[in-house]
Amino acid sequence: MQRVQRGFGSKILVAAVLGFGTVLAFAQGGNAAEPLRVGKGFPSLFQFTPLDVGVQEGIFKKHGVDVEISAFAGDAKLHQAFTAGAIDMGIGSGPGLAFIAKGAPVLGVAQEAGPPLGISLSVLASGPIKSISELKGKLISISSVGSQTEWMVRELSRQQGWGPEGIRMATLGDATAQLSALRTNQIDAAPFDITTAYQLKATGDVRILMLFGDIVKDYVNHVIYAETSVIEKRPEDVRKFLAGWFETIAFVKKNKDETVRISSAVLKIPAPVVAQVYDETIPMLTDDGRFNQKGLAVLSRSFVETKMLPTEPDMSKLYTEKFLPGAAK
């Protein structure tokens, strides 16, 4: 009987030791692979899906970072999540740099995309407008006052020689509201993101007049942001993420079919439509994350023209390039 008890006690001891070792290993592994919470400022944009491609292809894991993806309905929501400590890094618009000038606890760490090839200007396919020259005095929707779309509509009017007020604007909110207004002839045109525009073109709803990248050559359309405490406490994770991101961009540019397959599933959009969006927008994705200085100057001017800021900020204080691949530590 005693032998049986000793044997049972030995098994308990061995199990306890093994269990402790497992818990210790899990704890150590958990600390080494603390997830990096990365938010998308816009859930429906193809140009943000390299994040999903990098996760599914194991590229971020190869660089030692475990990415958790979330999505938000616009820049304001993204920066609210930063302020609440809900995310560590995020991909948002270039105009979102203005939030930093206003005190948001983040810093731009890479330029994700340059010219605004992802923003279209569309009209009803059955409507009378066939060219840009017909837009003088017409009513075009924008998402909100001070938005990127407001500035681009003003810039289009200015470049056409009509002055910044040559096209009238109606603030209507999201794409659904703008499409409803377009269909009921309450507005003459709408600036949809290209993914939405190609979907609507495929269903015969709209005609795409132009991409704003055709008239705005120097720009910082999208930026990768990092929360300031993450920059201070987890700088290596920021570096690892960016190394994984730009390896993913190289993969995306060389592997259209696989990228379209993943992006189509993420966006819930037919692959042929995503393939068209891929062809149009892939040139805007930067290969190294360096900020275009001319593009930053255009952004700085736009902050004042849309009244986001009273004066042009010192743009050099809103971003850093020290975490980019190849940058000196």
C-alpha positions as CSV (number, residue, x, y, z in Angstrom):
1,M,0.0,0.0,0.0
2,Q,2.8,2.3,0.8
3,R,4.5,1.6,-2.5
4,V,1.3,2.5,-4.3
5,Q,1.1,5.8,-2.4
6,R,4.7,6.6,-3.1
7,G,4.2,6.0,-6.8
8,F,1.1,8.1,-6.8
9,G,3.0,10.9,-5.0
10,S,5.8,10.7,-7.5
11,K,3.4,11.1,-10.3
12,I,1.9,14.2,-8.7
13,L,5.4,15.7,-8.2
14,V,6.4,15.0,-11.8
15,A,3.1,16.5,-13.1
16,A,3.5,19.5,-10.9
17,V,7.1,20.1,-12.1
18,L,6.0,19.7,-15.7
19,G,3.0,21.9,-15.2
20,F,5.1,24.6,-13.6
21,G,7.6,24.4,-16.5
22,T,4.7,24.7,-19.0
23,V,3.3,27.7,-17.2
24,L,6.7,29.4,-17.0
25,A,7.4,28.7,-20.7
26,F,4.0,30.1,-21.6
27,A,4.5,33.2,-19.5
28,Q,8.0,33.8,-21.1
29,G,6.6,33.2,-24.6
30,G,3.7,35.5,-23.9
31,N,6.0,38.3,-22.8
32,A,8.2,37.8,-25.9
33,A,5.3,37.8,-28.3
34,E,3.0,40.5,-26.8
35,P,0.4,41.1,-29.5
36,L,0.6,44.4,-31.4
37,R,-2.9,45.8,-31.8
38,V,-3.1,47.5,-35.2
39,G,-6.1,49.4,-36.4
40,K,-7.3,50.3,-39.9
41,G,-8.8,53.8,-40.1
42,F,-11.1,52.6,-42.9
43,P,-12.3,49.0,-43.1
44,S,-13.3,49.0,-46.8
45,L,-10.0,50.2,-48.4
46,F,-8.0,47.8,-50.6
47,Q,-4.8,49.7,-49.8
48,F,-5.1,48.7,-46.2
49,T,-5.4,45.0,-46.9
50,P,-1.7,44.4,-47.1
51,L,-2.1,44.2,-43.3
52,D,-4.3,41.1,-43.8
53,V,-2.0,39.7,-46.4
54,G,1.0,40.0,-44.1
55,V,-0.8,38.2,-41.3
56,Q,-2.2,35.4,-43.5
57,E,1.1,34.8,-45.3
58,G,3.0,34.7,-41.9
59,I,5.3,37.6,-42.8
60,F,4.8,39.6,-39.6
61,K,5.3,36.4,-37.5
62,K,8.5,35.8,-39.4
63,H,9.7,39.2,-38.1
64,G,8.7,38.2,-34.5
65,V,5.5,40.3,-34.2
66,D,2.0,39.0,-33.5
67,V,-0.5,41.4,-35.2
68,E,-4.1,41.7,-34.0
69,I,-6.3,43.7,-36.6
70,S,-9.2,45.9,-35.8
71,A,-11.0,48.5,-38.0
72,F,-12.7,51.8,-37.4
73,A,-15.1,54.1,-39.3
74,G,-12.7,56.9,-40.2
75,D,-9.7,58.8,-38.9
76,A,-11.5,60.4,-36.0
77,K,-12.5,57.0,-34.6
78,L,-9.0,55.7,-35.2
79,H,-7.4,58.5,-33.2
80,Q,-10.0,58.1,-30.5
81,A,-8.9,54.5,-30.1
82,F,-5.3,55.7,-29.8
83,T,-6.3,58.1,-27.1
84,A,-8.2,55.4,-25.2
85,G,-5.2,53.0,-25.4
86,A,-7.2,50.5,-27.4
87,I,-4.6,50.2,-30.2
88,D,-0.8,50.3,-30.5
89,M,-0.4,51.2,-34.2
90,G,-2.7,52.1,-37.0
91,I,-3.1,53.0,-40.7
92,G,-4.9,56.2,-41.4
93,S,-5.0,59.1,-43.8
94,G,-2.3,61.6,-44.3
95,P,-4.6,64.4,-43.1
96,G,-4.7,62.5,-39.8
97,L,-1.3,64.1,-39.1
98,A,-3.3,67.2,-38.1
99,F,-4.6,65.3,-35.0
100,I,-1.0,65.1,-33.8
101,A,-0.7,68.9,-34.1
102,K,-3.8,69.1,-32.0
103,G,-2.3,66.9,-29.3
104,A,-3.1,63.3,-30.2
105,P,-0.7,60.8,-28.5
106,V,0.7,59.4,-31.7
107,L,3.4,59.9,-34.3
108,G,3.6,59.0,-38.0
109,V,6.2,56.3,-38.5
110,A,5.9,55.6,-42.2
111,Q,4.2,56.9,-45.3
112,E,2.0,54.1,-46.5
113,A,0.7,55.7,-49.7
114,G,1.5,58.7,-51.9
115,P,-0.8,60.2,-54.6
116,P,-4.5,59.8,-53.9
117,L,-5.1,57.1,-56.5
118,G,-7.6,55.5,-54.2
119,I,-10.2,58.4,-54.3
120,S,-12.4,58.8,-57.3
121,L,-14.9,61.3,-58.5
122,S,-18.0,59.6,-59.8
123,V,-21.3,60.6,-61.4
124,L,-24.5,58.7,-62.2
125,A,-23.9,56.4,-65.2
126,S,-27.3,57.5,-66.5
127,G,-26.7,61.2,-65.8
128,P,-25.8,64.0,-68.2
129,I,-22.3,64.8,-66.9
130,K,-19.5,63.3,-69.1
131,S,-16.4,65.3,-68.2
132,I,-14.7,67.4,-65.5
133,S,-15.3,70.6,-67.5
134,E,-19.0,70.2,-66.8
135,L,-18.7,70.4,-63.0
136,K,-18.4,74.2,-62.7
137,G,-21.1,75.4,-60.3
138,K,-22.3,71.8,-59.7
139,L,-23.0,70.3,-56.3
140,I,-20.6,67.6,-55.1
141,S,-20.9,65.7,-51.8
142,I,-18.1,65.6,-49.2
143,S,-17.9,63.5,-46.1
144,S,-17.4,66.3,-43.6
145,V,-16.2,69.9,-43.2
146,G,-12.4,70.0,-43.1
147,S,-12.1,66.5,-44.6
148,Q,-9.7,65.3,-47.3
149,T,-12.5,65.2,-49.8
150,E,-13.4,68.8,-49.1
151,W,-9.8,69.9,-49.9
152,M,-9.6,67.7,-53.0
153,V,-12.9,69.2,-54.4
154,R,-11.6,72.7,-53.7
155,E,-8.2,71.8,-55.4
156,L,-10.0,70.4,-58.4
157,S,-12.0,73.7,-58.8
158,R,-8.8,75.7,-58.3
159,Q,-6.9,73.8,-60.9
160,Q,-9.8,74.2,-63.4
161,G,-9.5,77.9,-63.0
162,W,-12.8,78.4,-61.2
163,G,-11.3,79.3,-57.8
164,P,-11.7,77.2,-54.7
165,E,-15.4,78.0,-54.5
166,G,-16.2,77.2,-58.2
167,I,-17.8,73.8,-57.2
168,R,-20.5,73.8,-54.6
169,M,-20.3,71.2,-51.8
170,A,-22.8,69.3,-49.6
171,T,-21.7,67.7,-46.4
172,L,-23.4,64.3,-46.3
173,G,-21.3,61.9,-44.2
174,D,-20.5,58.3,-45.3
175,A,-20.6,56.7,-48.7
176,T,-24.1,55.3,-48.2
177,A,-25.6,58.7,-47.7
178,Q,-23.7,60.2,-50.6
179,L,-24.8,57.4,-52.9
180,S,-28.4,57.8,-51.9
181,A,-28.2,61.6,-52.7
182,L,-26.5,60.8,-56.0
183,R,-29.2,58.3,-57.0
184,T,-32.0,60.8,-56.2
185,N,-30.3,63.6,-58.1
186,Q,-29.8,65.7,-55.0
187,I,-26.1,66.0,-55.9
188,D,-24.2,65.9,-59.2
189,A,-21.1,63.9,-58.2
190,A,-19.5,62.1,-55.3
191,P,-15.9,61.4,-54.2
192,F,-16.1,57.6,-53.5
193,D,-13.1,55.5,-52.5
194,I,-12.1,53.5,-55.6
195,T,-13.1,50.2,-54.1
196,T,-16.7,51.5,-53.6
197,A,-16.5,53.2,-57.0
198,Y,-15.6,50.1,-58.9
199,Q,-18.3,48.1,-57.1
200,L,-20.9,50.7,-58.2
201,K,-19.4,50.8,-61.7
202,A,-19.8,47.0,-62.0
203,T,-23.4,47.3,-61.1
204,G,-24.0,50.0,-63.6
205,D,-24.7,52.7,-61.0
206,V,-21.8,55.2,-61.7
207,R,-19.3,56.4,-64.2
208,I,-15.9,57.3,-62.8
209,L,-14.9,60.7,-64.1
210,M,-11.4,60.8,-62.6
211,L,-9.0,59.7,-59.8
212,F,-7.8,62.6,-57.6
213,G,-4.3,61.2,-58.1
214,D,-4.5,62.5,-61.7
215,I,-4.5,66.1,-60.5
216,V,-2.7,65.8,-57.1
217,K,0.7,64.3,-57.8
218,D,2.6,65.2,-54.6
219,Y,0.7,64.1,-51.6
220,V,0.8,61.9,-48.5
221,N,-2.5,59.9,-48.8
222,H,-2.0,57.3,-46.0
223,V,0.3,57.1,-43.0
224,I,1.2,54.3,-40.5
225,Y,1.0,55.7,-37.0
226,A,2.3,54.5,-33.6
227,E,1.1,55.5,-30.2
228,T,3.7,57.4,-28.2
229,S,4.0,55.0,-25.2
230,V,4.5,52.1,-27.6
231,I,7.3,54.1,-29.3
232,E,8.9,54.6,-25.9
233,K,8.3,51.1,-24.4
234,R,8.3,48.8,-27.4
235,P,10.5,50.4,-30.1
236,E,11.7,47.1,-31.4
237,D,8.1,46.0,-32.0
238,V,7.6,49.1,-34.1
239,R,10.7,48.3,-36.1
240,K,9.6,44.6,-36.5
241,F,6.2,45.6,-37.7
242,L,7.5,48.0,-40.3
243,A,10.0,45.5,-41.5
244,G,7.1,43.0,-41.9
245,W,5.0,45.6,-43.6
246,F,7.4,46.5,-46.3
247,E,8.3,42.9,-46.9
248,T,4.5,42.4,-47.3
249,I,4.3,45.3,-49.8
250,A,7.1,43.7,-51.9
251,F,5.0,40.4,-51.8
252,V,1.8,42.2,-52.7
253,K,3.4,43.9,-55.7
254,K,4.8,40.6,-57.0
255,N,1.8,38.3,-56.2
256,K,-1.4,39.9,-57.6
257,D,-3.5,36.7,-57.6
258,E,-2.8,35.8,-54.0
259,T,-3.3,39.4,-52.9
260,V,-6.6,39.7,-54.7
261,R,-7.8,36.4,-53.2
262,I,-7.1,37.5,-49.7
263,S,-8.3,41.0,-50.2
264,S,-11.5,39.9,-51.8
265,A,-12.3,37.7,-48.8
266,V,-11.5,40.5,-46.3
267,L,-13.5,43.2,-48.2
268,K,-16.3,40.8,-49.2
269,I,-16.0,42.1,-52.8
270,P,-15.8,40.0,-56.0
271,A,-12.3,39.2,-57.0
272,P,-12.7,40.8,-60.5
273,V,-13.5,44.1,-58.9
274,V,-10.6,43.8,-56.5
275,A,-8.3,43.0,-59.4
276,Q,-9.3,46.3,-61.0
277,V,-8.7,48.2,-57.8
278,Y,-5.3,46.5,-57.4
279,D,-4.2,47.7,-60.9
280,E,-5.3,51.3,-60.2
281,T,-3.9,51.7,-56.6
282,I,-0.9,49.5,-56.3
283,P,1.5,52.3,-57.6
284,M,0.5,54.5,-54.7
285,L,1.9,52.1,-52.0
286,T,5.4,53.2,-51.0
287,D,8.2,50.7,-50.9
288,D,10.3,52.1,-48.1
289,G,8.0,54.4,-46.0
290,R,10.0,57.6,-46.6
291,F,7.8,60.7,-46.3
292,N,7.5,62.7,-49.5
293,Q,8.5,66.3,-48.5
294,K,6.6,67.9,-51.4
295,G,3.6,65.9,-50.3
296,L,3.9,67.0,-46.7
297,A,4.0,70.6,-47.9
298,V,0.7,70.1,-49.8
299,L,-0.8,68.5,-46.7
300,S,0.4,71.4,-44.5
301,R,-1.3,73.9,-46.9
302,S,-4.5,71.8,-46.9
303,F,-4.7,72.0,-43.1
304,V,-5.1,75.7,-43.3
305,E,-7.4,75.8,-46.4
306,T,-9.8,73.4,-44.8
307,K,-9.5,75.2,-41.4
308,M,-8.3,72.0,-39.6
309,L,-5.5,74.2,-38.2
310,P,-5.2,78.0,-38.0
311,T,-1.6,78.0,-39.3
312,E,0.7,75.5,-41.1
313,P,2.4,73.3,-38.5
314,D,6.0,72.2,-38.3
315,M,5.5,68.9,-40.2
316,S,8.8,67.5,-39.0
317,K,7.4,67.2,-35.5
318,L,4.5,65.0,-36.6
319,Y,6.5,62.0,-37.9
320,T,9.7,60.1,-37.6
321,E,11.6,57.8,-40.0
322,K,13.9,56.3,-37.4
323,F,12.0,53.0,-37.3
324,L,12.0,52.3,-41.0
325,P,14.0,49.4,-42.4
326,G,17.6,50.4,-42.8
327,A,17.3,53.4,-40.5
328,A,20.0,53.9,-37.9
329,K,18.8,52.9,-34.4
